[in-house]
C-alpha cells in the first residue's frame, strides 16, 4: 500500500474543504482519498494499491485543488 499526504495551508481552507469533500467518494477501486479540515489547513490523504494508482490519484486531487483556488481568484 502506497500512502501520501497533501497539506495545504490557506486562508480559504474552509471553502477549499467544502469544494473537495463531495469528491471524496468518487475514488477508483485502486485508491482511496480522505479530505480533512484542521483550522486553516486542508489535508488530503491518499492511499493506493500501487505507485501508478497513487500517481494518478495525486494528480487528480492536485488538479482539483488548483481548479478551486484558480476559480476563487477569478471570482474575487
C-alpha positions as CSV (number, residue, x, y, z in Angstrom):
1,X,0.0,0.0,0.0
2,X,1.3,3.4,-1.0
3,X,0.3,6.4,1.2
4,X,0.7,10.1,0.6
5,X,-0.5,13.3,2.2
6,X,-1.1,16.7,0.7
7,X,-1.1,19.6,3.3
8,X,-2.5,22.9,2.1
9,X,-2.4,25.9,4.5
10,X,-4.7,28.5,3.2
11,X,-6.8,31.5,4.3
12,X,-9.6,29.9,2.2
13,X,-9.2,26.4,3.7
14,X,-12.9,26.0,4.6
15,X,-14.0,26.9,1.0
16,X,-11.4,24.5,-0.4
17,X,-12.5,21.8,2.0
18,X,-16.2,22.2,1.2
19,X,-15.4,22.2,-2.5
20,X,-13.3,19.0,-2.3
21,X,-15.3,17.0,0.2
22,X,-18.1,15.9,-2.2
23,X,-15.4,14.4,-4.5
24,X,-14.1,12.2,-1.7
25,X,-16.5,9.3,-2.6
26,X,-15.5,9.1,-6.2
27,X,-12.4,7.1,-5.9
28,X,-11.3,4.2,-8.1
29,X,-11.0,0.7,-6.9
30,X,-7.3,1.1,-6.6
31,X,-7.1,4.2,-4.5
32,X,-8.9,5.9,-1.5
33,X,-8.8,9.5,-0.6
34,X,-9.9,11.3,2.6
35,X,-10.1,15.1,3.0
36,X,-9.8,16.8,6.4
37,X,-10.1,20.4,7.6
38,X,-7.9,21.4,10.5
39,X,-8.3,25.1,11.3
40,X,-6.7,26.9,8.3
41,X,-5.3,23.8,6.7
42,X,-6.8,21.2,4.3
43,X,-5.2,17.8,4.5
44,X,-5.7,15.2,1.7
45,X,-4.7,11.6,2.5
46,X,-4.2,9.3,-0.5
47,X,-3.9,5.5,-0.2
48,X,-3.3,3.4,-3.3
49,X,-2.5,-0.2,-4.1
50,X,0.5,0.7,-6.3
51,X,2.6,3.6,-7.5
52,X,0.7,4.0,-10.7
53,X,-2.7,4.5,-9.0
54,X,-1.1,6.7,-6.3
55,X,0.3,9.0,-9.0
56,X,-3.0,9.1,-10.8
57,X,-4.9,9.9,-7.6
58,X,-2.4,12.6,-6.6
59,X,-2.5,14.2,-10.0
60,X,-6.3,14.2,-9.9
61,X,-6.5,15.8,-6.4
62,X,-3.8,18.3,-7.1
63,X,-5.7,19.3,-10.3
64,X,-8.9,19.7,-8.2
65,X,-7.2,21.9,-5.7
66,X,-5.8,24.0,-8.5
67,X,-9.2,24.4,-10.1
68,X,-10.8,25.5,-6.8
69,X,-8.1,28.0,-6.0
70,X,-8.0,29.4,-9.5
71,X,-11.8,29.8,-9.5
72,X,-11.6,31.7,-6.2
73,X,-9.1,34.1,-7.8
74,X,-11.3,34.7,-10.8
75,X,-14.3,35.4,-8.5
76,X,-12.5,37.9,-6.3
